Amino acid sequence: MNAPALQGTVKLVALDVDGTLIDRDLVIRPRVRDAIARMQERGVAGCLVTGRMFSATLPFARELNITAPLICYQGAAVFDPTSGKVLRETPLANAVVLDLIENVGRDGLHLQLYANDEYYVEHDNEYAELYAALSRHRPVVVPSLRERFAGSDSTKAVIVAHEDAAAAYIPRVREICGDRAYITRSYPQFIEVLNPAVNKGEALRFVAATLGVEMESVLAIGDSWNDAPLLEASGFGVAMGSAPPELLAVAGATVGDVAHDGVADALERFVLR
């Protein structure tokens, strides 16, 4: 992935949200907001690509006047931000969902399941509170996930634990799911489990095709493990300075972290000159 002469060739910029567009304060910094506005004035579209739910993504799209489809749930669902219509959903199969409920619960970890842009938990504990603080969306607490998802798929599944415990549990999730799921991480505390047919890069191809944009004309910016498929699919990928080695290895360039306006750096270097 060699850096091309990008100015004038980028038609779409794909932006991860958490750790890229915003920090844990959930605020889009002024310089970043200004760079995105100038990008749009030049006719370059913006697309948000995130693990977030639609309801937790839409406020940022509205703040930035983004009208391109929103890629949510790590690519498992794509939404029209204007109408709220689901353009595509590829959920995690019910058999995998039920296996996760049985095994994660037995192993004593916190599991969240998603349907109709809500997330469901059995316990409103510190892990549910962590997710709620980041998403600004409260969980639906149910007596039994098994009963709630009996016969139902889940848009995705998320296991939440302390950072070291989450990292140590990934092999166990792979053992449970086998090749029936795509397993990735966004925040260090989250293990995200999705249909194996989807990821951020695959969903970006869908959106680019919808907009009539060739992938060679897409610039993508991300910061975490789950952004590797996003950067790999794009014409040019940019990693935030806080990115793990696995993402830096597939990036064509690196910019500052979110606290130092890395998105603005990328746009000014590769789109706005």
PyRosetta script that sets phi, psi and omega in degrees:
from pyrosetta import init, pose_from_sequence

init()
pose = pose_from_sequence("MNAPALQGTVKLVALDVDGTLIDRDLVIRPRVRDAIARMQERGVAGCLVTGRMFSATLPFARELNITAPLICYQGAAVFDPTSGKVLRETPLANAVVLDLIENVGRDGLHLQLYANDEYYVEHDNEYAELYAALSRHRPVVVPSLRERFAGSDSTKAVIVAHEDAAAAYIPRVREICGDRAYITRSYPQFIEVLNPAVNKGEALRFVAATLGVEMESVLAIGDSWNDAPLLEASGFGVAMGSAPPELLAVAGATVGDVAHDGVADALERFVLR")
pose.set_psi(1, 85.1)
pose.set_omega(1, -178.7)
pose.set_phi(2, -86.5)
pose.set_psi(2, 142.3)
pose.set_omega(2, -177.9)
pose.set_phi(3, -66.3)
pose.set_psi(3, 116.8)
pose.set_omega(3, 177.7)
pose.set_phi(4, -85.4)
pose.set_psi(4, 175.7)
pose.set_omega(4, 170.5)
pose.set_phi(5, -79.2)
pose.set_psi(5, 88.8)
pose.set_omega(5, -166.1)
pose.set_phi(6, -78.0)
pose.set_psi(6, -28.9)
pose.set_omega(6, -174.2)
pose.set_phi(7, -56.2)
pose.set_psi(7, 126.8)
pose.set_omega(7, 179.4)
pose.set_phi(8, 87.9)
pose.set_psi(8, -10.4)
pose.set_omega(8, -178.7)
pose.set_phi(9, -106.8)
pose.set_psi(9, -19.5)
pose.set_omega(9, -179.0)
pose.set_phi(10, -78.1)
pose.set_psi(10, 126.7)
pose.set_omega(10, 178.9)
pose.set_phi(11, -109.6)
pose.set_psi(11, -20.0)
pose.set_omega(11, -177.1)
pose.set_phi(12, -146.5)
pose.set_psi(12, 133.4)
pose.set_omega(12, 175.2)
pose.set_phi(13, -114.3)
pose.set_psi(13, 121.2)
pose.set_omega(13, 179.2)
pose.set_phi(14, -97.8)
pose.set_psi(14, 121.2)
pose.set_omega(14, -173.5)
pose.set_phi(15, -115.9)
pose.set_psi(15, 119.1)
pose.set_omega(15, 164.5)
pose.set_phi(16, -63.0)
pose.set_psi(16, 159.0)
pose.set_omega(16, -176.8)
pose.set_phi(17, -101.1)
pose.set_psi(17, -75.4)
pose.set_omega(17, -173.9)
pose.set_phi(18, -69.3)
pose.set_psi(18, 127.0)
pose.set_omega(18, -179.3)
pose.set_phi(19, 84.1)
pose.set_psi(19, -6.3)
pose.set_omega(19, 179.4)
pose.set_phi(20, -123.0)
pose.set_psi(20, -66.7)
pose.set_omega(20, 178.0)
pose.set_phi(21, -77.1)
pose.set_psi(21, -37.0)
pose.set_omega(21, -177.0)
pose.set_phi(22, -135.3)
pose.set_psi(22, 155.9)
pose.set_omega(22, 171.2)
pose.set_phi(23, -97.4)
pose.set_psi(23, -168.9)
pose.set_omega(23, -176.7)
pose.set_phi(24, -69.7)
pose.set_psi(24, -10.3)
pose.set_omega(24, 173.4)
pose.set_phi(25, -79.3)
pose.set_psi(25, -6.9)
pose.set_omega(25, 176.1)
pose.set_phi(26, 63.9)
pose.set_psi(26, 28.1)
pose.set_omega(26, -178.2)
pose.set_phi(27, -112.0)
pose.set_psi(27, 131.3)
pose.set_omega(27, 172.8)
pose.set_phi(28, -82.6)
pose.set_psi(28, 119.8)
pose.set_omega(28, -175.5)
pose.set_phi(29, -69.7)
pose.set_psi(29, 147.9)
pose.set_omega(29, -173.7)
pose.set_phi(30, -55.8)
pose.set_psi(30, -42.3)
pose.set_omega(30, -178.1)
pose.set_phi(31, -65.1)
pose.set_psi(31, -36.6)
pose.set_omega(31, 178.2)
pose.set_phi(32, -68.2)
pose.set_psi(32, -45.4)
pose.set_omega(32, 179.0)
pose.set_phi(33, -59.3)
pose.set_psi(33, -41.3)
pose.set_omega(33, -179.7)
pose.set_phi(34, -66.5)
pose.set_psi(34, -41.7)
pose.set_omega(34, -179.6)
pose.set_phi(35, -64.5)
pose.set_psi(35, -39.5)
pose.set_omega(35, 178.6)
pose.set_phi(36, -66.7)
pose.set_psi(36, -39.6)
pose.set_omega(36, 177.5)
pose.set_phi(37, -62.6)
pose.set_psi(37, -43.2)
pose.set_omega(37, 178.9)
pose.set_phi(38, -66.0)
pose.set_psi(38, -36.7)
pose.set_omega(38, 175.8)
pose.set_phi(39, -59.9)
pose.set_psi(39, -46.1)
pose.set_omega(39, -179.2)
pose.set_phi(40, -67.0)
pose.set_psi(40, -35.0)
pose.set_omega(40, 176.8)
pose.set_phi(41, -60.8)
pose.set_psi(41, -27.0)
pose.set_omega(41, 178.7)
pose.set_phi(42, -86.4)
pose.set_psi(42, 2.8)
pose.set_omega(42, 177.3)
pose.set_phi(43, 88.5)
pose.set_psi(43, 11.6)
pose.set_omega(43, 177.8)
pose.set_phi(44, -92.0)
pose.set_psi(44, 124.3)
pose.set_omega(44, -178.7)
pose.set_phi(45, -79.5)
pose.set_psi(45, 154.1)
pose.set_omega(45, 174.5)
pose.set_phi(46, -116.5)
pose.set_psi(46, 145.1)
pose.set_omega(46, 179.5)
pose.set_phi(47, -135.8)
pose.set_psi(47, 127.5)
pose.set_omega(47, 176.1)
pose.set_phi(48, -88.8)
pose.set_psi(48, 132.6)
pose.set_omega(48, -175.8)
pose.set_phi(49, -129.8)
pose.set_psi(49, 110.4)
pose.set_omega(49, -166.3)
pose.set_phi(50, -148.9)
pose.set_psi(50, 161.7)
pose.set_omega(50, 170.5)
pose.set_phi(51, -82.1)
pose.set_psi(51, -9.2)
pose.set_omega(51, -176.8)
pose.set_phi(52, -64.2)
pose.set_psi(52, 158.3)
pose.set_omega(52, 168.7)
pose.set_phi(53, -67.4)
pose.set_psi(53, 162.3)
pose.set_omega(53, 178.3)
pose.set_phi(54, -59.8)
pose.set_psi(54, -47.0)
pose.set_omega(54, -177.4)
pose.set_phi(55, -63.6)
pose.set_psi(55, -25.5)
pose.set_omega(55, 179.4)
pose.set_phi(56, -90.3)
pose.set_psi(56, -6.7)
pose.set_omega(56, 178.9)
pose.set_phi(57, -103.2)
pose.set_psi(57, -35.5)
pose.set_omega(57, -173.4)
pose.set_phi(58, -55.4)
pose.set_psi(58, -40.1)
pose.set_omega(58, 179.9)
pose.set_phi(59, -58.4)
pose.set_psi(59, -35.3)
pose.set_omega(59, 179.7)
pose.set_phi(60, -73.2)
pose.set_psi(60, -37.2)
pose.set_omega(60, 176.1)
pose.set_phi(61, -62.9)
pose.set_psi(61, -41.9)
pose.set_omega(61, 179.4)
pose.set_phi(62, -66.9)
pose.set_psi(62, -40.7)
pose.set_omega(62, 179.1)
pose.set_phi(63, -61.0)
pose.set_psi(63, -33.5)
pose.set_omega(63, -176.6)
pose.set_phi(64, -98.3)
pose.set_psi(64, 2.2)
pose.set_omega(64, -178.2)
pose.set_phi(65, 59.0)
pose.set_psi(65, 38.4)
pose.set_omega(65, 177.8)
pose.set_phi(66, -87.8)
pose.set_psi(66, 126.2)
pose.set_omega(66, -178.8)
pose.set_phi(67, -114.7)
pose.set_psi(67, -7.8)
pose.set_omega(67, 176.3)
pose.set_phi(68, -66.4)
pose.set_psi(68, 157.0)
pose.set_omega(68, 178.6)
pose.set_phi(69, -53.5)
pose.set_psi(69, 143.6)
pose.set_omega(69, 179.3)
pose.set_phi(70, -96.6)
pose.set_psi(70, 124.8)
pose.set_omega(70, 176.2)
pose.set_phi(71, -91.8)
pose.set_psi(71, 114.7)
pose.set_omega(71, -176.1)
pose.set_phi(72, -119.8)
pose.set_psi(72, 171.6)
pose.set_omega(72, 175.8)
pose.set_phi(73, 54.5)
pose.set_psi(73, 40.2)
pose.set_omega(73, 179.7)
pose.set_phi(74, 61.2)
pose.set_psi(74, 20.3)
pose.set_omega(74, -179.7)
pose.set_phi(75, 105.7)
pose.set_psi(75, -5.9)
pose.set_omega(75, -178.5)
pose.set_phi(76, -72.8)
pose.set_psi(76, -18.9)
pose.set_omega(76, 177.5)
pose.set_phi(77, -145.7)
pose.set_psi(77, 141.0)
pose.set_omega(77, 179.2)
pose.set_phi(78, -124.9)
pose.set_psi(78, 132.9)
pose.set_omega(78, -173.3)
pose.set_phi(79, -124.6)
pose.set_psi(79, 149.6)
pose.set_omega(79, 168.2)
pose.set_phi(80, -83.7)
pose.set_psi(80, 117.7)
pose.set_omega(80, -175.8)
pose.set_phi(81, -70.0)
pose.set_psi(81, -18.7)
pose.set_omega(81, -179.0)
pose.set_phi(82, -81.1)
pose.set_psi(82, -48.2)
pose.set_omega(82, -176.4)
pose.set_phi(83, -95.8)
pose.set_psi(83, -19.8)
pose.set_omega(83, -173.7)
pose.set_phi(84, 80.4)
pose.set_psi(84, 3.0)
pose.set_omega(84, -178.1)
pose.set_phi(85, -67.0)
pose.set_psi(85, 140.0)
pose.set_omega(85, 173.1)
pose.set_phi(86, -78.8)
pose.set_psi(86, 114.8)
pose.set_omega(86, 179.4)
pose.set_phi(87, -81.9)
pose.set_psi(87, -28.4)
pose.set_omega(87, 179.5)
pose.set_phi(88, -165.6)
pose.set_psi(88, 139.5)
pose.set_omega(88, 172.7)
pose.set_phi(89, -140.0)
pose.set_psi(89, 133.9)
pose.set_omega(89, 178.8)
pose.set_phi(90, -128.7)
pose.set_psi(90, 86.4)
pose.set_omega(90, -171.4)
pose.set_phi(91, -79.3)
pose.set_psi(91, 170.0)
pose.set_omega(91, 174.7)
pose.set_phi(92, -79.0)
pose.set_psi(92, 130.2)
pose.set_omega(92, -174.6)
pose.set_phi(93, -61.6)
pose.set_psi(93, 147.7)
pose.set_omega(93, -176.5)
pose.set_phi(94, -58.2)
pose.set_psi(94, -37.7)
pose.set_omega(94, -179.2)
pose.set_phi(95, -61.3)
pose.set_psi(95, -38.4)
pose.set_omega(95, 178.0)
pose.set_phi(96, -70.5)
pose.set_psi(96, -40.9)
pose.set_omega(96, 178.5)
pose.set_phi(97, -57.3)
pose.set_psi(97, -47.5)
pose.set_omega(97, -178.4)
pose.set_phi(98, -65.8)
pose.set_psi(98, -37.6)
pose.set_omega(98, 176.8)
pose.set_phi(99, -65.2)
pose.set_psi(99, -38.1)
pose.set_omega(99, 177.4)
pose.set_phi(100, -65.8)
pose.set_psi(100, -44.2)
pose.set_omega(100, 179.5)
pose.set_phi(101, -56.6)
pose.set_psi(101, -47.2)
pose.set_omega(101, -177.1)
pose.set_phi(102, -65.7)
pose.set_psi(102, -47.4)
pose.set_omega(102, -171.6)
pose.set_phi(103, -81.3)
pose.set_psi(103, -42.5)
pose.set_omega(103, -179.6)
pose.set_phi(104, -65.6)
pose.set_psi(104, -40.9)
pose.set_omega(104, 176.7)
pose.set_phi(105, -62.4)
pose.set_psi(105, -43.2)
pose.set_omega(105, 178.9)
pose.set_phi(106, -63.3)
pose.set_psi(106, -34.0)
pose.set_omega(106, -179.9)
pose.set_phi(107, -81.1)
pose.set_psi(107, -3.9)
pose.set_omega(107, 174.2)
pose.set_phi(108, 80.5)
pose.set_psi(108, 22.0)
pose.set_omega(108, 178.4)
pose.set_phi(109, -105.4)
pose.set_psi(109, 164.9)
pose.set_omega(109, -176.2)
pose.set_phi(110, -89.5)
pose.set_psi(110, 128.2)
pose.set_omega(110, -178.8)
pose.set_phi(111, -120.3)
pose.set_psi(111, 138.2)
pose.set_omega(111, 174.5)
pose.set_phi(112, -123.5)
pose.set_psi(112, 137.8)
pose.set_omega(112, 177.7)
pose.set_phi(113, -124.7)
pose.set_psi(113, 154.2)
pose.set_omega(113, -167.4)
pose.set_phi(114, -128.7)
pose.set_psi(114, 137.7)
pose.set_omega(114, 174.6)
pose.set_phi(115, -158.2)
pose.set_psi(115, 138.5)
pose.set_omega(115, 177.2)
pose.set_phi(116, 53.3)
pose.set_psi(116, 38.9)
pose.set_omega(116, 178.0)
pose.set_phi(117, 59.5)
pose.set_psi(117, 34.0)
pose.set_omega(117, 168.9)
pose.set_phi(118, -127.5)
pose.set_psi(118, 157.2)
pose.set_omega(118, 174.6)
pose.set_phi(119, -124.3)
pose.set_psi(119, 143.0)
pose.set_omega(119, -168.6)
pose.set_phi(120, -118.0)
pose.set_psi(120, 137.8)
pose.set_omega(120, 178.7)
pose.set_phi(121, -138.3)
pose.set_psi(121, 160.8)
pose.set_omega(121, 173.7)
pose.set_phi(122, -93.8)
pose.set_psi(122, -20.1)
pose.set_omega(122, -177.5)
pose.set_phi(123, -138.5)
pose.set_psi(123, 129.6)
pose.set_omega(123, 176.2)
pose.set_phi(124, -89.0)
pose.set_psi(124, 77.5)
pose.set_omega(124, -173.4)
pose.set_phi(125, -107.8)
pose.set_psi(125, -165.9)
pose.set_omega(125, -177.8)
pose.set_phi(126, -62.5)
pose.set_psi(126, -30.1)
pose.set_omega(126, -178.9)
pose.set_phi(127, -74.8)
pose.set_psi(127, -41.3)
pose.set_omega(127, 174.3)
pose.set_phi(128, -63.5)
pose.set_psi(128, -36.7)
pose.set_omega(128, 179.9)
pose.set_phi(129, -68.1)
pose.set_psi(129, -36.4)
pose.set_omega(129, 176.4)
pose.set_phi(130, -60.4)
pose.set_psi(130, -47.5)
pose.set_omega(130, -179.3)
pose.set_phi(131, -65.7)
pose.set_psi(131, -40.1)
pose.set_omega(131, -179.6)
pose.set_phi(132, -63.1)
pose.set_psi(132, -38.7)
pose.set_omega(132, -179.8)
pose.set_phi(133, -65.1)
pose.set_psi(133, -38.2)
pose.set_omega(133, -179.1)
pose.set_phi(134, -76.4)
pose.set_psi(134, -35.0)
pose.set_omega(134, -176.0)
pose.set_phi(135, -91.6)
pose.set_psi(135, -17.0)
pose.set_omega(135, -173.0)
pose.set_phi(136, 55.7)
pose.set_psi(136, 39.6)
pose.set_omega(136, -178.2)
pose.set_phi(137, -143.8)
pose.set_psi(137, 127.5)
pose.set_omega(137, -176.5)
pose.set_phi(138, -81.1)
pose.set_psi(138, 146.6)
pose.set_omega(138, 176.6)
pose.set_phi(139, -75.1)
pose.set_psi(139, 159.9)
pose.set_omega(139, 168.8)
pose.set_phi(140, -97.4)
pose.set_psi(140, 115.8)
pose.set_omega(140, -177.8)
pose.set_phi(141, -90.3)
pose.set_psi(141, 124.6)
pose.set_omega(141, -178.7)
pose.set_phi(142, -123.1)
pose.set_psi(142, 153.4)
pose.set_omega(142, 178.8)
pose.set_phi(143, -64.7)
pose.set_psi(143, -31.7)
pose.set_omega(143, -174.8)
pose.set_phi(144, -149.3)
pose.set_psi(144, 117.5)
pose.set_omega(144, 173.3)
pose.set_phi(145, -65.0)
pose.set_psi(145, -34.8)
pose.set_omega(145, 180.0)
pose.set_phi(146, -61.1)
pose.set_psi(146, -41.9)
pose.set_omega(146, 179.2)
pose.set_phi(147, -71.2)
pose.set_psi(147, -41.2)
pose.set_omega(147, -178.9)
pose.set_phi(148, -63.5)
pose.set_psi(148, -37.3)
pose.set_omega(148, -175.9)
pose.set_phi(149, -106.3)
pose.set_psi(149, 20.4)
pose.set_omega(149, 174.3)
pose.set_phi(150, -63.1)
pose.set_psi(150, 114.8)
pose.set_omega(150, -179.9)
pose.set_phi(151, 78.2)
pose.set_psi(151, 5.2)
pose.set_omega(151, -177.1)
pose.set_phi(152, -118.3)
pose.set_psi(152, 139.6)
pose.set_omega(152, 171.3)
pose.set_phi(153, -74.8)
pose.set_psi(153, 168.3)
pose.set_omega(153, 174.5)
pose.set_phi(154, -125.6)
pose.set_psi(154, 136.6)
pose.set_omega(154, -178.9)
pose.set_phi(155, -52.7)
pose.set_psi(155, -44.2)
pose.set_omega(155, 170.9)
pose.set_phi(156, -158.6)
pose.set_psi(156, 174.7)
pose.set_omega(156, 173.2)
pose.set_phi(157, -126.5)
pose.set_psi(157, 144.1)
pose.set_omega(157, 177.1)
pose.set_phi(158, -130.8)
pose.set_psi(158, 128.6)
pose.set_omega(158, 172.9)
pose.set_phi(159, -103.2)
pose.set_psi(159, 127.4)
pose.set_omega(159, -177.4)
pose.set_phi(160, -116.1)
pose.set_psi(160, 130.3)
pose.set_omega(160, 179.7)
pose.set_phi(161, -154.0)
pose.set_psi(161, 170.8)
pose.set_omega(161, 172.1)
pose.set_phi(162, -60.9)
pose.set_psi(162, 153.5)
pose.set_omega(162, -169.3)
pose.set_phi(163, -51.1)
pose.set_psi(163, -50.5)
pose.set_omega(163, -178.0)
pose.set_phi(164, -65.0)
pose.set_psi(164, -39.2)
pose.set_omega(164, -179.8)
pose.set_phi(165, -67.2)
pose.set_psi(165, -38.1)
pose.set_omega(165, 178.4)
pose.set_phi(166, -63.6)
pose.set_psi(166, -46.3)
pose.set_omega(166, 179.6)
pose.set_phi(167, -60.7)
pose.set_psi(167, -41.5)
pose.set_omega(167, -178.0)
pose.set_phi(168, -70.5)
pose.set_psi(168, -22.6)
pose.set_omega(168, -174.8)
pose.set_phi(169, -87.9)
pose.set_psi(169, -11.9)
pose.set_omega(169, -176.9)
pose.set_phi(170, -57.2)
pose.set_psi(170, -45.4)
pose.set_omega(170, 177.9)
pose.set_phi(171, -58.8)
pose.set_psi(171, -34.0)
pose.set_omega(171, 178.0)
pose.set_phi(172, -66.7)
pose.set_psi(172, -40.4)
pose.set_omega(172, 178.2)
pose.set_phi(173, -64.2)
pose.set_psi(173, -40.4)
pose.set_omega(173, 177.4)
pose.set_phi(174, -63.0)
pose.set_psi(174, -36.6)
pose.set_omega(174, 177.9)
pose.set_phi(175, -64.7)
pose.set_psi(175, -42.1)
pose.set_omega(175, -179.5)
pose.set_phi(176, -66.1)
pose.set_psi(176, -43.8)
pose.set_omega(176, -169.8)
pose.set_phi(177, -93.1)
pose.set_psi(177, -29.8)
pose.set_omega(177, -175.0)
pose.set_phi(178, 58.7)
pose.set_psi(178, -136.2)
pose.set_omega(178, -179.5)
pose.set_phi(179, -90.4)
pose.set_psi(179, 13.5)
pose.set_omega(179, -179.3)
pose.set_phi(180, -86.8)
pose.set_psi(180, 1.1)
pose.set_omega(180, -176.3)
pose.set_phi(181, -150.9)
pose.set_psi(181, 154.6)
pose.set_omega(181, 168.4)
pose.set_phi(182, -99.6)
pose.set_psi(182, 125.1)
pose.set_omega(182, -175.6)
pose.set_phi(183, -115.5)
pose.set_psi(183, 128.3)
pose.set_omega(183, -179.1)
pose.set_phi(184, -147.1)
pose.set_psi(184, 177.6)
pose.set_omega(184, 177.5)
pose.set_phi(185, -131.2)
pose.set_psi(185, 143.8)
pose.set_omega(185, 174.6)
pose.set_phi(186, -111.0)
pose.set_psi(186, -79.3)
pose.set_omega(186, 167.6)
pose.set_phi(187, -78.5)
pose.set_psi(187, 153.8)
pose.set_omega(187, 178.9)
pose.set_phi(188, -59.4)
pose.set_psi(188, -23.4)
pose.set_omega(188, -179.0)
pose.set_phi(189, -85.5)
pose.set_psi(189, -8.3)
pose.set_omega(189, -173.1)
pose.set_phi(190, -110.3)
pose.set_psi(190, 134.7)
pose.set_omega(190, 165.4)
pose.set_phi(191, -111.5)
pose.set_psi(191, 120.7)
pose.set_omega(191, -175.4)
pose.set_phi(192, -108.9)
pose.set_psi(192, 133.2)
pose.set_omega(192, -174.0)
pose.set_phi(193, -122.8)
pose.set_psi(193, 124.3)
pose.set_omega(193, -173.8)
pose.set_phi(194, -135.1)
pose.set_psi(194, 168.7)
pose.set_omega(194, 171.3)
pose.set_phi(195, -55.1)
pose.set_psi(195, 135.5)
pose.set_omega(195, -175.6)
pose.set_phi(196, -66.7)
pose.set_psi(196, -12.2)
pose.set_omega(196, -179.1)
pose.set_phi(197, -81.8)
pose.set_psi(197, -8.9)
pose.set_omega(197, -173.1)
pose.set_phi(198, -123.6)
pose.set_psi(198, 153.4)
pose.set_omega(198, 168.4)
pose.set_phi(199, -163.9)
pose.set_psi(199, 179.3)
pose.set_omega(199, -177.0)
pose.set_phi(200, -63.6)
pose.set_psi(200, -37.4)
pose.set_omega(200, -179.2)
pose.set_phi(201, -68.1)
pose.set_psi(201, -43.2)
pose.set_omega(201, 178.9)
pose.set_phi(202, -62.6)
pose.set_psi(202, -41.7)
pose.set_omega(202, 179.0)
pose.set_phi(203, -67.7)
pose.set_psi(203, -35.2)
pose.set_omega(203, 177.3)
pose.set_phi(204, -63.0)
pose.set_psi(204, -39.2)
pose.set_omega(204, 176.5)
pose.set_phi(205, -60.2)
pose.set_psi(205, -40.3)
pose.set_omega(205, 178.0)
pose.set_phi(206, -61.6)
pose.set_psi(206, -46.8)
pose.set_omega(206, -178.5)
pose.set_phi(207, -67.6)
pose.set_psi(207, -43.1)
pose.set_omega(207, 179.4)
pose.set_phi(208, -59.9)
pose.set_psi(208, -41.8)
pose.set_omega(208, 177.9)
pose.set_phi(209, -64.2)
pose.set_psi(209, -39.1)
pose.set_omega(209, 177.6)
pose.set_phi(210, -60.4)
pose.set_psi(210, -38.0)
pose.set_omega(210, -178.8)
pose.set_phi(211, -86.7)
pose.set_psi(211, -6.0)
pose.set_omega(211, -178.1)
pose.set_phi(212, 73.5)
pose.set_psi(212, 31.1)
pose.set_omega(212, -178.4)
pose.set_phi(213, -109.1)
pose.set_psi(213, 130.7)
pose.set_omega(213, 175.0)
pose.set_phi(214, -71.9)
pose.set_psi(214, 145.1)
pose.set_omega(214, -178.2)
pose.set_phi(215, -61.9)
pose.set_psi(215, -27.6)
pose.set_omega(215, 178.0)
pose.set_phi(216, -63.8)
pose.set_psi(216, -18.7)
pose.set_omega(216, -179.3)
pose.set_phi(217, -101.2)
pose.set_psi(217, 15.8)
pose.set_omega(217, -179.9)
pose.set_phi(218, -107.2)
pose.set_psi(218, 130.4)
pose.set_omega(218, 171.8)
pose.set_phi(219, -108.8)
pose.set_psi(219, 131.7)
pose.set_omega(219, -178.8)
pose.set_phi(220, -121.8)
pose.set_psi(220, 143.4)
pose.set_omega(220, -179.1)
pose.set_phi(221, -129.9)
pose.set_psi(221, 129.1)
pose.set_omega(221, 179.2)
pose.set_phi(222, -151.8)
pose.set_psi(222, 176.0)
pose.set_omega(222, -172.8)
pose.set_phi(223, -135.5)
pose.set_psi(223, -6.8)
pose.set_omega(223, -169.7)
pose.set_phi(224, -137.5)
pose.set_psi(224, 179.5)
pose.set_omega(224, -176.7)
pose.set_phi(225, -54.5)
pose.set_psi(225, -42.9)
pose.set_omega(225, -176.1)
pose.set_phi(226, -67.9)
pose.set_psi(226, -9.9)
pose.set_omega(226, -179.9)
pose.set_phi(227, -90.6)
pose.set_psi(227, -4.2)
pose.set_omega(227, 179.8)
pose.set_phi(228, -59.4)
pose.set_psi(228, -47.2)
pose.set_omega(228, 177.2)
pose.set_phi(229, -62.5)
pose.set_psi(229, -31.1)
pose.set_omega(229, 178.7)
pose.set_phi(230, -64.5)
pose.set_psi(230, -48.9)
pose.set_omega(230, -179.5)
pose.set_phi(231, -68.0)
pose.set_psi(231, -37.6)
pose.set_omega(231, -179.5)
pose.set_phi(232, -66.1)
pose.set_psi(232, -32.5)
pose.set_omega(232, -178.0)
pose.set_phi(233, -78.9)
pose.set_psi(233, -25.2)
pose.set_omega(233, -173.3)
pose.set_phi(234, -79.4)
pose.set_psi(234, 164.3)
pose.set_omega(234, 174.6)
pose.set_phi(235, -65.0)
pose.set_psi(235, -32.9)
pose.set_omega(235, 178.2)
pose.set_phi(236, -151.2)
pose.set_psi(236, 130.5)
pose.set_omega(236, -176.9)
pose.set_phi(237, -114.0)
pose.set_psi(237, 137.8)
pose.set_omega(237, -179.2)
pose.set_phi(238, -122.2)
pose.set_psi(238, 129.4)
pose.set_omega(238, 178.1)
pose.set_phi(239, -102.2)
pose.set_psi(239, 140.0)
pose.set_omega(239, 173.0)
pose.set_phi(240, -70.1)
pose.set_psi(240, 155.5)
pose.set_omega(240, -176.6)
pose.set_phi(241, -63.3)
pose.set_psi(241, -19.0)
pose.set_omega(241, 179.7)
pose.set_phi(242, -88.4)
pose.set_psi(242, 2.5)
pose.set_omega(242, -173.0)
pose.set_phi(243, -66.8)
pose.set_psi(243, 149.8)
pose.set_omega(243, 175.5)
pose.set_phi(244, -73.2)
pose.set_psi(244, 164.4)
pose.set_omega(244, -178.0)
pose.set_phi(245, -56.3)
pose.set_psi(245, -33.3)
pose.set_omega(245, -178.4)
pose.set_phi(246, -63.3)
pose.set_psi(246, -32.3)
pose.set_omega(246, 178.3)
pose.set_phi(247, -83.1)
pose.set_psi(247, -40.8)
pose.set_omega(247, 178.6)
pose.set_phi(248, -57.4)
pose.set_psi(248, -31.6)
pose.set_omega(248, -177.2)
pose.set_phi(249, -67.2)
pose.set_psi(249, -24.0)
pose.set_omega(249, -177.6)
pose.set_phi(250, -107.9)
pose.set_psi(250, 2.6)
pose.set_omega(250, -177.9)
pose.set_phi(251, -88.5)
pose.set_psi(251, 146.5)
pose.set_omega(251, 174.8)
pose.set_phi(252, -86.3)
pose.set_psi(252, -17.5)
pose.set_omega(252, 178.9)
pose.set_phi(253, -157.5)
pose.set_psi(253, 159.5)
pose.set_omega(253, 177.5)
pose.set_phi(254, -126.0)
pose.set_psi(254, 140.1)
pose.set_omega(254, 178.4)
pose.set_phi(255, -124.5)
pose.set_psi(255, -176.6)
pose.set_omega(255, 179.1)
pose.set_phi(256, -65.2)
pose.set_psi(256, 166.1)
pose.set_omega(256, 178.0)
pose.set_phi(257, -75.8)
pose.set_psi(257, -179.5)
pose.set_omega(257, -174.4)
pose.set_phi(258, -63.6)
pose.set_psi(258, -32.7)
pose.set_omega(258, 179.3)
pose.set_phi(259, -69.8)
pose.set_psi(259, -16.3)
pose.set_omega(259, 179.4)
pose.set_phi(260, -115.1)
pose.set_psi(260, 28.1)
pose.set_omega(260, 171.4)
pose.set_phi(261, 59.8)
pose.set_psi(261, 45.6)
pose.set_omega(261, -178.0)
pose.set_phi(262, -58.4)
pose.set_psi(262, -37.2)
pose.set_omega(262, 178.6)
pose.set_phi(263, -62.1)
pose.set_psi(263, -44.0)
pose.set_omega(263, 177.5)
pose.set_phi(264, -61.9)
pose.set_psi(264, -41.0)
pose.set_omega(264, 175.5)
pose.set_phi(265, -54.5)
pose.set_psi(265, -49.1)
pose.set_omega(265, -176.8)
pose.set_phi(266, -63.4)
pose.set_psi(266, -45.0)
pose.set_omega(266, -178.9)
pose.set_phi(267, -66.2)
pose.set_psi(267, -40.6)
pose.set_omega(267, 179.8)
pose.set_phi(268, -66.9)
pose.set_psi(268, -34.7)
pose.set_omega(268, -179.0)
pose.set_phi(269, -77.7)
pose.set_psi(269, -39.1)
pose.set_omega(269, -167.8)
pose.set_phi(270, -114.7)
pose.set_psi(270, -10.7)
pose.set_omega(270, -176.8)
pose.set_phi(271, -125.5)
pose.set_psi(271, -41.0)
pose.set_omega(271, -166.8)
pose.set_phi(272, -95.9)
pose.set_psi(272, -7.9)
pose.set_omega(272, -179.5)
pose.set_phi(273, -67.3)
pose.dump_pdb("model.pdb")
